[in-house]
Amino acid sequence: MGRAPVVMGVQGNSSQVYIMRAESFWVEARQRRNHALLASFGWFVAGTPLWRLYSLVLPSDDSAMAIAAALVTWGACWSSMSLRLTSLRCFRCGERAFDNPYFSIAEAKCKHCGVRHAPSLDSPPRR
């Protein structure tokens, strides 16, 4: 009674059929959203070590080149995490579920079919 329905769909442009439960979709969405948010704030943690690394590796004495290289590296990491999240396909309609990486899981819904995250009936309520 409390089990989520099994949903089948086609992923991407391939003809490969995938099976995903609603619960596993929202767990994956939460995990990818958390990774994208951590990557957003990662500049504060990784910026200085990347700058120092590029300062040592790059032949230029100009620190602007090292800072630019560090920013490009961080930007590539952030972009890949955000793209990974926004390319997640909805378990019900098979379309891309999210527009951007900044959303609350409690208020999240598919941008195409509107399916929302519903807490599991088996789990106890949070206090």
N, C-alpha and C positions, 0 to 999 in steps of 0.2 A: 504494500500500500504506500509506503513512504519512499519507494525507489523512483528515481528519475526515469523518464521515458528514454528509450534508445532512439536516436535520430540518425538517419542516413542522409548523405548528401554527396555532391561532387566537389572536390577541392581544386580550385584554380582552373587552369585550362586543360588539365589532364583528365583522363577518363577514370582515374583511380577513385574508387569509392571509399569513403571513410565513415566510421561509426563513432559517434561521440555522445556521451551523456551530458545533460545540462549541467550537472554538478562539476564534471571535469572541465567543461568549457569555462565556467566561472572561476574555478581554481587556477586554470591556465591564464585567464585574463588578469586575475589579481597578481599572479606572479610576474607576468610580463609588465604590468603597470608599475609594480614596485621596482623592477629593474630599470625601467625608463625614468622613474623619478629619482632613483639613486644616481643614474648617469647624469641627470640634470644638475645635481648638486656636486657631482664628481669633480668639477673644475676646482672647487675649493680645496679638495684633498690632493688631486693629481696634478694640478697646475704647476706648483713649484718643483716637484720632482721631475716632471717632464721638461720644464724649462732648463733645469740644471743638466739633465741628460743631453738635451739638444745643444746646450752651451758647450759641453765638452766634445760632442761629436762633430758639430758643424764647424767648418774651417773659418768662418767669419768671426771677427771680434765684435760685430754689431749684435747686441742682445735682442734687437727687434726681430731678427730672423729666427732666433731660438724661440721667442715668445709666439711668433706666428706659427711655427711648426708645432709647438705644444697645443695651441688653439685648434689647429687643423686636426691633430690627433684626437683631442677630446671631442671635437665636433663630429668626427667620423664615428666615434664610439656612441655618442648620444644619438646620432641619426640612425645608426643601425638598430639600437634598442627601441627607438620610437617607431621605426618602420616595422620592426618585428611585432610590435603591439598592434599597430594600425592595420597590419595585413592579416590579423586573426579573423578567421571566417566564422560567421554565426552558425551555431549548431542547428538552427531551425531553417533558415533561408539559404545558407551557403554563401552569402555576400559578405563583404568586409563589414565588420560589426561596429568599428569605432572610427571617428574622424581624427581625433587627436589623443595624445598620451596622457592628458591631464583630466581625470575624472574620478569621481567617487564610485567605488564598486556598489555601494548601497543605492545610488541613483543611476547606475549604468543601464543602458538599453541599446539594443541594436538600432543603428541609424536607418535600416531598411524596413524591417518587419516590426520593430518596437518591442521585442521580447525583453523583459526586465529580469534582473537578478532577484530571485525569491529565496529567502532563507529556507534551509531544509526543514521539513516537518519533524524529522527525527532528532535534530539537534536541540538542546535546551536553549531557551531565550537568554540573551546577554543582559547583564544588569548594569 
